[in-house]
Amino acid sequence: MEQSVGIMGMPGVGFFGMLLIGFLAGYVAEKAMKRNHGLFTNILVGIAGSFVGGTLAGLLNFQYQGFLGNLIVAVAGAVLLLWIFGRAKASGVN
């Protein structure tokens, strides 16, 4: 069964689940990449990471759903985002 998901949604979780996943993913990515962000930045990085990770998972035909699946994909995407921004900052690109 195909589940439709809006632009601000994740498969298998609601809005508050998305915020919680965003915070957790941003926090884990922050610690993994040895950064220091605030709560709001962690949520934004985690939610953006979930969209990046979800897109990559779709391209790789990786199936995920529910809280844990979304969290894993969001953490992977958030780490990737922080890595890319770290590389851009190190090379002097603003």
All heavy atoms as an XYZ file, in Angstrom:
686
protein
N       0.838     -1.175      0.000
C       0.000      0.000      0.000
C       0.884      1.240      0.000
O       1.761      1.398      0.835
C      -0.906     -0.030      1.229
C      -1.727      1.226      1.384
S      -2.694      1.172      2.904
C      -4.304      1.120      2.212
N       0.668      2.112     -0.915
C       1.429      3.349     -1.034
C       0.857      4.390     -0.091
O      -0.328      4.672     -0.088
C       1.351      3.858     -2.483
C       2.219      5.062     -2.755
C       3.693      4.712     -2.798
O       4.031      3.552     -3.065
O       4.502      5.603     -2.543
N       1.704      4.969      0.748
C       1.272      5.984      1.693
C       1.678      7.345      1.154
O       2.832      7.567      0.821
C       1.927      5.744      3.053
C       1.523      6.761      4.087
C       2.179      6.465      5.426
O       2.884      5.492      5.576
N       1.936      7.313      6.388
N       0.710      8.266      1.057
C       1.042      9.591      0.570
C       1.580     10.428      1.716
O       1.091     10.373      2.832
C      -0.189     10.265     -0.036
O      -1.163     10.484      0.957
N       2.596     11.193      1.421
C       3.246     12.025      2.419
C       3.366     13.413      1.841
O       3.828     13.597      0.727
C       4.656     11.474      2.772
C       5.351     12.373      3.760
C       4.546     10.066      3.301
N       2.958     14.422      2.611
C       3.059     15.805      2.172
C       4.489     16.293      2.201
O       5.404     15.598      2.636
N       4.676     17.521      1.786
C       6.014     18.097      1.729
C       6.624     18.229      3.123
O       7.821     18.119      3.292
C       6.002     19.467      0.992
C       7.416     19.999      0.777
C       5.181     20.475      1.759
C       8.198     19.239     -0.234
N       5.792     18.447      4.142
C       6.296     18.569      5.500
C       5.993     17.329      6.322
O       5.619     17.396      7.477
C       5.700     19.807      6.185
C       6.227     21.117      5.652
S       8.012     21.285      5.800
C       8.196     21.395      7.561
N       6.142     16.157      5.748
C       5.841     14.937      6.471
C       6.845     13.843      6.205
O       7.607     13.902      5.257
N       6.825     12.854      7.076
C       7.674     11.684      6.934
C       6.770     10.470      6.963
O       5.786     10.456      7.696
C       8.665     11.613      8.099
C       9.626     12.749      8.174
S      10.649     12.550      9.662
C      11.587     14.038      9.607
N       7.071      9.450      6.207
C       6.201      8.272      6.189
C       6.129      7.589      7.549
O       7.154      7.260      8.130
C       6.829      7.356      5.136
C       8.174      7.887      4.865
C       8.209      9.307      5.312
N       4.928      7.429      8.068
C       4.731      6.680      9.295
C       4.774      7.479     10.579
O       4.596      6.921     11.646
N       5.032      8.790     10.514
C       5.051      9.620     11.722
C       4.250     10.888     11.464
O       4.078     11.316     10.341
C       6.494      9.994     12.162
C       7.288      8.776     12.528
C       7.207     10.780     11.089
N       3.783     11.497     12.526
C       3.029     12.743     12.419
C       3.941     13.956     12.529
O       5.172     13.856     12.517
N       3.306     15.114     12.674
C       4.049     16.376     12.734
C       4.979     16.439     13.943
O       6.151     16.786     13.820
C       3.064     17.556     12.760
C       3.738     18.887     12.854
C       4.391     19.425     11.759
C       3.736     19.598     14.034
C       5.035     20.652     11.847
C       4.371     20.823     14.137
C       5.014     21.358     13.037
N       4.471     16.086     15.126
C       5.303     16.141     16.328
C       6.383     15.066     16.300
O       7.485     15.276     16.807
C       4.442     16.041     17.587
C       3.590     17.260     17.777
C       2.225     17.195     17.607
C       4.164     18.481     18.086
C       1.442     18.323     17.751
C       3.394     19.616     18.234
C       2.027     19.543     18.072
N       6.076     13.937     15.686
C       7.102     12.915     15.493
C       8.209     13.429     14.594
O       9.389     13.160     14.824
N       7.830     14.198     13.572
C       8.810     14.783     12.669
C       9.724     15.744     13.433
O      10.943     15.738     13.236
C       8.117     15.522     11.530
C       9.065     16.189     10.565
S       8.255     17.141      9.278
C       7.622     18.515     10.210
N       9.142     16.564     14.324
C       9.965     17.488     15.111
C      10.912     16.737     16.048
O      12.079     17.102     16.183
C       9.076     18.437     15.914
C       8.298     19.467     15.113
C       7.432     20.302     16.049
C       9.217     20.353     14.309
N      10.405     15.684     16.667
C      11.242     14.888     17.573
C      12.365     14.198     16.804
O      13.527     14.214     17.231
C      10.396     13.856     18.317
C      11.140     12.971     19.306
C      11.785     13.806     20.402
C      10.205     11.939     19.898
N      12.027     13.620     15.667
C      13.048     12.986     14.824
C      14.063     14.024     14.360
O      15.267     13.776     14.356
C      12.408     12.259     13.632
C      11.672     11.013     14.119
C      13.450     11.894     12.580
C      10.810     10.364     13.073
N      13.575     15.212     13.981
C      14.479     16.284     13.556
C      15.452     16.671     14.647
O      16.655     16.813     14.408
N      14.944     16.817     15.877
C      15.825     17.173     16.990
C      16.845     16.068     17.254
O      18.044     16.326     17.387
C      15.027     17.459     18.265
C      15.895     17.526     19.482
C      16.747     18.599     19.678
C      15.897     16.503     20.408
C      17.581     18.659     20.778
C      16.721     16.556     21.519
C      17.566     17.631     21.704
N      16.364     14.827     17.337
C      17.267     13.708     17.635
C      18.314     13.527     16.541
O      19.496     13.327     16.822
C      16.475     12.422     17.831
C      15.614     12.349     19.086
C      14.757     11.091     19.069
C      16.462     12.416     20.333
N      17.881     13.606     15.284
C      18.819     13.446     14.171
C      19.835     14.582     14.155
O      21.034     14.351     13.944
C      18.070     13.391     12.844
N      19.377     15.809     14.376
C      20.291     16.947     14.424
C      21.278     16.834     15.572
O      22.461     17.142     15.427
N      20.795     16.374     16.724
C      21.656     16.207     17.899
C      22.717     15.136     17.653
O      23.903     15.354     17.932
C      20.815     15.858     19.128
C      21.622     15.672     20.371
C      22.094     16.765     21.080
C      21.940     14.395     20.832
C      22.861     16.595     22.226
C      22.703     14.219     21.967
C      23.163     15.319     22.668
O      23.920     15.136     23.781
N      22.288     13.996     17.132
C      23.235     12.905     16.862
C      24.259     13.344     15.813
O      25.466     13.101     15.961
C      22.490     11.626     16.412
C      23.456     10.574     15.899
C      21.656     11.073     17.557
N      23.791     14.020     14.764
C      24.711     14.488     13.725
C      25.678     15.534     14.278
O      26.865     15.527     13.941
C      23.923     15.073     12.552
N      25.164     16.418     15.136
C      26.006     17.439     15.769
C      27.136     16.792     16.561
O      28.296     17.190     16.449
C      25.135     18.297     16.691
C      25.900     19.229     17.597
C      25.011     19.883     18.631
O      24.259     19.170     19.331
O      25.083     21.109     18.739
N      26.812     15.784     17.358
C      27.821     15.108     18.164
C      28.771     14.284     17.300
O      29.973     14.253     17.545
C      27.162     14.207     19.217
C      26.339     14.971     20.223
C      27.165     16.037     20.908
C      26.316     16.851     21.859
N      26.993     18.035     22.368
N      28.238     13.632     16.274
C      29.076     12.810     15.393
C      30.079     13.664     14.619
O      31.211     13.235     14.376
C      28.200     12.021     14.421
N      29.665     14.874     14.247
C      30.532     15.752     13.471
C      31.310     16.731     14.352
O      31.983     17.613     13.834
C      29.696     16.526     12.443
C      28.987     15.625     11.437
S      30.099     14.611     10.463
C      30.874     15.837      9.443
N      31.167     16.575     15.684
C      31.880     17.412     16.661
C      31.606     18.899     16.442
O      32.517     19.717     16.348
C      33.369     17.124     16.627
C      33.695     15.707     17.045
C      35.177     15.440     16.997
C      35.480     14.086     17.532
N      35.540     13.031     16.589
N      30.305     19.218     16.343
C      29.851     20.601     16.191
C      29.144     21.037     17.457
O      28.887     20.243     18.354
C      28.879     20.724     15.011
C      29.402     20.197     13.699
C      30.395     21.180     13.080
N      31.002     20.647     11.887
C      30.486     20.749     10.676
N      29.338     21.327     10.481
N      31.135     20.257      9.643
N      28.784     22.315     17.526
C      28.059     22.844     18.674
C      26.948     23.762     18.176
O      27.214     24.913     17.816
C      29.000     23.592     19.619
C      28.328     23.968     20.908
O      27.291     23.414     21.265
N      28.913     24.917     21.610
N      25.723     23.256     18.123
C      24.561     24.013     17.657
C      23.550     24.125     18.777
O      23.619     23.420     19.772
C      23.889     23.317     16.465
C      24.798     23.076     15.323
N      24.862     21.870     14.678
C      25.699     23.866     14.702
C      25.747     21.934     13.705
N      26.278     23.136     13.703
N      22.556     24.949     18.551
C      21.457     25.073     19.498
C      20.306     24.159     19.133
O      20.339     23.436     18.133
N      19.267     24.194     19.952
C      18.085     23.350     19.762
C      17.429     23.591     18.406
O      17.157     22.653     17.660
C      17.082     23.611     20.892
C      15.716     22.957     20.752
C      15.842     21.464     20.928
C      14.746     23.537     21.751
N      17.173     24.846     18.065
C      16.492     25.178     16.814
C      17.310     24.736     15.606
O      16.770     24.176     14.649
C      16.201     26.679     16.760
C      15.370     27.094     15.592
C      14.046     26.687     15.477
C      15.904     27.887     14.596
C      13.277     27.062     14.395
C      15.144     28.276     13.514
C      13.824     27.861     13.408
N      18.616     24.961     15.659
C      19.485     24.547     14.549
C      19.504     23.028     14.420
O      19.482     22.500     13.304
C      20.910     25.087     14.752
O      20.850     26.501     14.877
C      21.810     24.715     13.580
N      19.522     22.327     15.548
C      19.479     20.863     15.498
C      18.200     20.380     14.828
O      18.234     19.441     14.023
C      19.585     20.264     16.897
C      20.996     20.267     17.420
O      21.946     20.410     16.670
N      21.141     20.117     18.713
N      17.074     20.987     15.165
C      15.801     20.596     14.551
C      15.842     20.853     13.052
O      15.462     19.984     12.254
C      14.622     21.323     15.211
C      14.426     20.823     16.644
C      13.336     21.134     14.410
C      13.409     21.614     17.442
N      16.321     22.036     12.647
C      16.381     22.356     11.213
C      17.326     21.422     10.462
O      16.992     20.944      9.369
C      16.809     23.810     11.015
C      15.805     24.864     11.439
C      16.392     26.258     11.247
C      14.510     24.721     10.674
N      18.494     21.168     11.034
C      19.462     20.259     10.387
C      18.876     18.853     10.293
O      19.004     18.181      9.274
C      20.813     20.257     11.146
C      21.705     19.111     10.693
C      21.520     21.579     10.960
N      18.215     18.406     11.356
C      17.618     17.073     11.352
C      16.492     16.928     10.343
O      16.404     15.919      9.636
N      15.620     17.934     10.251
C      14.517     17.872      9.286
C      15.056     17.960      7.861
O      14.645     17.193      6.985
C      13.471     18.958      9.573
C      12.750     18.638     10.889
C      12.470     19.070      8.430
C      11.819     19.730     11.371
N      16.006     18.874      7.630
C      16.620     18.956      6.298
C      17.346     17.656      5.969
O      17.274     17.146      4.846
C      17.583     20.135      6.227
N      18.006     17.093      6.969
C      18.696     15.820      6.780
C      17.742     14.689      6.457
O      18.062     13.784      5.691
N      16.528     14.744      7.029
C      15.559     13.691      6.729
C      15.116     13.752      5.269
O      14.899     12.720      4.651
C      14.350     13.787      7.658
O      13.553     14.895      7.343
N      14.999     14.957      4.726
C      14.629     15.074      3.315
C      15.777     14.640      2.409
O      15.564     13.958      1.405
C      14.167     16.493      2.985
C      12.849     16.828      3.601
C      12.751     17.809      4.554
C      11.698     16.133      3.243
C      11.537     18.113      5.141
C      10.475     16.427      3.820
C      10.395     17.420      4.777
N      16.998     15.008      2.773
C      18.167     14.567      1.997
C      18.307     13.049      2.089
O      18.459     12.362      1.075
C      19.453     15.267      2.495
C      20.697     14.635      1.879
C      19.401     16.746      2.200
N      18.238     12.529      3.304
C      18.353     11.081      3.497
C      17.216     10.324      2.836
O      17.422      9.262      2.249
N      15.994     10.863      2.919
C      14.847     10.226      2.274
C      14.979     10.187      0.766
O      14.633      9.195      0.123
N      15.497     11.258      0.204
C      15.714     11.301     -1.248
C      16.769     10.286     -1.662
O      16.587      9.542     -2.632
C      16.140     12.716     -1.680
O      15.106     13.640     -1.315
C      16.383     12.784     -3.176
N      17.875     10.239     -0.919
C      18.923      9.267     -1.235
C      18.438      7.837     -1.042
O      18.750      6.956     -1.848
C      20.156      9.519     -0.378
C      20.937     10.784     -0.695
C      22.066     10.984      0.309
C      21.475     10.736     -2.109
N      17.647      7.604      0.015
C      17.095      6.265      0.249
C      16.177      5.860     -0.899
O      16.189      4.703     -1.335
C      16.347      6.223      1.575
N      15.387      6.809     -1.396
C      14.515      6.521     -2.535
C      15.307      6.196     -3.793
O      14.957      5.283     -4.538
N      16.382      6.939     -4.019
C      17.224      6.684     -5.193
C      17.918      5.329     -5.101
O      18.150      4.677     -6.116
C      18.270      7.790     -5.350
C      17.743      9.166     -5.748
C      18.865     10.189     -5.691
C      17.129      9.117     -7.139
N      18.255      4.926     -3.880
C      18.922      3.640     -3.671
C      17.934      2.498     -3.446
O      18.339      1.374     -3.165
C      19.873      3.735     -2.473
C      21.015      4.730     -2.613
C      21.772      4.870     -1.302
C      21.945      4.311     -3.736
N      16.648      2.812     -3.551
C      15.564      1.832     -3.365
C      15.622      1.191     -1.980
O      15.385      0.001     -1.815
C      15.588      0.771     -4.458
C      14.224      0.122     -4.625
O      13.200      0.692     -4.252
N      14.214     -1.075     -5.175
N      15.956      1.989     -0.969
C      15.999      1.549      0.424
C      14.642      1.842      1.060
O      14.221      2.988      1.108
C      17.117      2.294      1.167
C      17.196      1.976      2.627
C      17.707      0.765      3.055
C      16.769      2.896      3.576
C      17.785      0.473      4.405
C      16.838      2.614      4.924
C      17.342      1.396      5.336
N      13.967      0.801      1.524
C      12.636      0.952      2.109
C      12.748      1.195      3.609
O      13.464      0.478      4.297
C      11.806     -0.311      1.855
C      11.613     -0.634      0.389
C      10.812      0.430     -0.339
O       9.828      0.923      0.181
N      11.255      0.777     -1.533
N      12.048      2.211      4.109
C      12.029      2.516      5.535
C      10.665      3.081      5.895
O       9.958      3.610      5.054
C      13.124      3.532      5.896
C      12.893      4.895      5.277
C      12.294      5.910      6.014
C      13.251      5.163      3.961
C      12.052      7.147      5.444
C      13.020      6.390      3.393
C      12.425      7.387      4.141
O      12.187      8.614      3.588
N      10.297      2.936      7.152
C       9.060      3.533      7.633
C       9.071      3.559      9.147
O       9.904      2.913      9.774
C       7.833      2.787      7.136
C       7.681      1.391      7.691
C       6.446      0.719      7.132
O       5.983      1.055      6.061
N       5.916     -0.229      7.869
N       8.170      4.296      9.716
C       8.062      4.384     11.160
C       9.117      5.271     11.777
O       9.945      5.879     11.100
N       9.074      5.353     13.085
C       9.950      6.254     13.830
C      11.422      5.891     13.664
O      12.239      6.741     13.310
C       9.558      6.233     15.314
C      10.285      7.244     16.133
C       9.808      8.534     16.227
C      11.452      6.913     16.800
C      10.479      9.482     16.980
C      12.128      7.850     17.549
C      11.642      9.138     17.648
N      11.765      4.639     13.896
C      13.170      4.233     13.838
C      13.742      4.342     12.425
O      14.864      4.827     12.244
C      13.340      2.806     14.362
C      14.773      2.311     14.489
C      15.579      3.226     15.405
C      14.808      0.892     14.985
N      12.979      3.923     11.439
C      13.443      4.025     10.055
C      13.684      5.466      9.647
O      14.702      5.793      9.027
N      12.744      6.351     10.008
C      12.911      7.770      9.702
C      14.092      8.367     10.452
O      14.812      9.206      9.914
C      11.635      8.542     10.046
C      10.604      8.431      8.956
O      10.826      8.890      7.853
N       9.492      7.811      9.260
N      14.290      7.935     11.686
C      15.408      8.461     12.475
C      16.745      8.075     11.852
O      17.644      8.920     11.725
C      15.324      7.954     13.915
C      16.406      8.459     14.861
C      16.380      9.982     14.965
C      16.246      7.829     16.228
N      16.892      6.847     11.428
C      18.142      6.388     10.813
C      18.431      7.159      9.526
O      19.547      7.638      9.301
C      18.095      4.869     10.550
C      18.107      4.117     11.886
C      19.251      4.415      9.666
C      17.767      2.659     11.781
N      17.405      7.299      8.693
C      17.568      8.017      7.426
C      17.861      9.492      7.688
O      18.714     10.094      7.026
C      16.310      7.837      6.548
C      16.298      8.782      5.377
C      16.221      6.397      6.065
N      17.193     10.094      8.677
C      17.401     11.503      8.995
C      18.803     11.748      9.545
O      19.444     12.742      9.195
C      16.350     11.981      9.996
N      19.292     10.862     10.387
C      20.651     11.007     10.922
C      21.668     10.925      9.788
O      22.598     11.737      9.710
C      20.949      9.945     12.009
C      22.432      9.896     12.335
C      20.143     10.222     13.262
N      21.499      9.967      8.904
C      22.428      9.830      7.767
C      22.412     11.096      6.902
O      23.469     11.611      6.514
C      22.065      8.608      6.932
N      21.230     11.608      6.620
C      21.125     12.828      5.822
C      21.691     14.040      6.534
O      22.362     14.876      5.923
N      21.461     14.161      7.846
C      21.975     15.292      8.615
C      23.497     15.260      8.691
O      24.152     16.303      8.568
C      21.362     15.300     10.012
N      24.065     14.078      8.893
C      25.526     13.956      8.912
C      26.090     14.355      7.551
O      27.092     15.083      7.468
C      25.962     12.528      9.311
C      27.440     12.296      9.032
C      25.649     12.272     10.780
N      25.452     13.911      6.486
C      25.895     14.274      5.138
C      25.837     15.787      4.937
O      26.776     16.391      4.403
C      25.053     13.551      4.088
C      25.394     13.840      2.633
C      26.815     13.377      2.307
C      24.402     13.168      1.710
N      24.745     16.413      5.372
C      24.620     17.869      5.243
C      25.720     18.597      6.016
O      26.348     19.521      5.481
C      23.260     18.340      5.763
C      22.092     18.269      4.819
C      20.818     18.707      5.539
C      22.309     19.135      3.607
N      25.947     18.203      7.255
C      26.982     18.861      8.049
C      28.369     18.634      7.455
O      29.217     19.529      7.490
C      26.937     18.373      9.499
C      25.737     18.838     10.316
C      25.802     18.249     11.717
C      25.652     20.343     10.374
N      28.584     17.454      6.885
C      29.867     17.184      6.238
C      30.058     18.098      5.024
O      31.132     18.676      4.835
C      29.939     15.718      5.831
C      31.240     15.359      5.180
C      32.433     15.138      5.795
C      31.468     15.199      3.779
N      33.389     14.839      4.855
C      32.823     14.871      3.605
C      30.656     15.304      2.656
C      33.379     14.653      2.355
C      31.210     15.079      1.412
C      32.564     14.759      1.274
N      29.011     18.231      4.210
C      29.095     19.081      3.014
C      29.340     20.543      3.407
O      30.198     21.215      2.839
C      27.822     18.945      2.156
C      27.786     17.578      1.494
C      27.727     20.053      1.110
C      26.476     17.236      0.819
N      28.577     21.033      4.405
C      28.770     22.419      4.837
C      30.138     22.617      5.472
O      30.748     23.680      5.306
C      27.668     22.849      5.792
C      26.361     23.128      5.114
C      25.209     22.497      5.516
C      26.287     24.017      4.054
C      24.003     22.746      4.892
C      25.092     24.275      3.404
C      23.944     23.633      3.833
N      30.651     21.635      6.170
C      31.994     21.724      6.741
C      33.063     21.797      5.668
O      34.026     22.554      5.787
N      32.884     21.008      4.625
C      33.842     21.035      3.498
C      33.793     22.368      2.779
O      34.826     22.921      2.390
C      33.561     19.912      2.509
C      33.684     18.510      3.067
C      35.077     18.046      3.133
N      35.602     17.964      1.761
C      36.833     17.632      1.462
N      37.656     17.329      2.415
N      37.238     17.592      0.221
N      32.572     22.902      2.582
C      32.425     24.192      1.897
C      33.047     25.307      2.727
O      33.722     26.187      2.185
C      30.959     24.479      1.637
N      32.846     25.266      4.039
C      33.410     26.290      4.915
C      34.933     26.213      4.949
O      35.616     27.223      4.936
C      32.848     26.133      6.321
C      33.229     27.220      7.263
C      32.563     27.066      8.604
C      32.973     28.164      9.550
N      32.394     28.000     10.867
N      35.464     24.999      4.952
C      36.921     24.814      4.988
C      37.582     25.301      3.699
O      38.705     25.773      3.728
C      37.259     23.351      5.235
N      36.855     25.183      2.592
C      37.435     25.620      1.308
C      37.232     27.099      1.065
O      37.678     27.626      0.060
C      36.840     24.817      0.153
O      35.478     25.143     -0.028
N      36.528     27.769      1.968
C      36.365     29.214      1.851
C      35.147     29.643      1.062
O      34.995     30.814      0.736
N      34.257     28.728      0.711
C      33.048     29.058     -0.022
C      32.017     29.578      0.966
O      31.744     28.951      1.967
C      32.483     27.826     -0.772
C      31.160     28.158     -1.436
C      33.497     27.322     -1.758
N      31.476     30.759      0.697
C      30.464     31.309      1.618
C      29.095     30.996      1.175
O      28.464     31.175      0.361
C      30.653     32.818      1.789
C      31.936     33.107      2.562
O      32.356     32.291      3.369
N      32.528     34.232      2.288
